[in-house]
Amino acid sequence: MEFTVLYGILVALQGFTLILLLFLASRGTGLLLDLFQELDGKIAEAITKLINEGSIDIEPPNPIQALIANIMQQKMGEMQPRNPAGEFIEIKPKDP
């Protein structure tokens, strides 16, 4: 008798949990759909603005960074010389 009451309570709690889970899942799905719709609108607005203005505000390169990048390219070119075909040339060590 005690076990049947216990099983009845457990079944009722499982049913309540299932109903609550379904309710929360439906609410979460609706929330996700709303968020995706909002994101879609923002992306469409950004694309429209980009097309109408025709430009993107890109910061010009920093001259010091460009100079450092140029020096690094030159140093790397000196370290691994290449032939006109673009293949690496074998560097032979100098005799002492």
N, C-alpha and C positions, 0 to 999 in steps of 0.2 A: 504494500500500500504506500509506504513512504517513497519507494522507488518510482512509482507511477506519478506521484505528485512532483517529484524532482524532475522526472523526464518531461512532464507537462510544462513545468516552469522553464526548463532549458529550451524546449521547442518554441515556446512563446517568446523567449529572449532572442533566439535565433531569427524568428520571423520579424521581430521588431528591428533587429540589426540589419536584416536584408532590406526591409522597407526604407530604413534610414540611409543605407548605402545607395540604393537606387535614387532616392531623392537628392542626395548630395552629388551623385554622378550627373544627374540631369542638370543641376544648377551649375556644376563645373563646366559641362559641355556648353551651356548657354553663355557662360562667361568667356570661355575661350573663343567662341564664335564672334562675340562682340569685340573682343580684343583684336582678332584677326581682321575684322571689318574696319576697325579704327586704323590699324596698321596699313591696310590696303589703301585707305583714303589718304593717309599721310604720304605714302610712296607715290601715289598718283599726283598729289599736289606738288611734290618735289620734282617729279619728272616734268610736269606742266611748266613749273617755274623755270626749270633748266632749259626747256625748249624755247620758251618765250624770251628769256633774257639772252640766251645763246652763249653764255660764258659761265665758267666756274671760277670762283675766287680761289686761285691757287697762289700760295705765297711764293714769291720769287726766290731762287736759290741764294743762299748766303755766300758772298764772294770768298770768304775765308774757307768755308767748307769746300767750295769748288776748287780753290787753290790746293788744299790738302789732298783732295781726290785726284787732281791732276798729277801732283808729285808722287802719290802712291802708284798711279798707273805707269809713270815713267820708271820708277824703281822696279816695279814688277817686270816691265819690259826688258830692263837691263839684266835682271836675274835669270830669265829664261829666254834667250834669244831664239828667234824663229827664222826659217828660210822663207823665200818669197811664196812658197806654197802654203805657208802657215804651220808647217811641221816644226817640232822642237829640234834644235841643233844640239848635238852632243858637245858638251864643254870638256875639253881635255885639260887636265891640271898642268900647270907650268912646272918645268923642271927646275929644281933649286940650284 
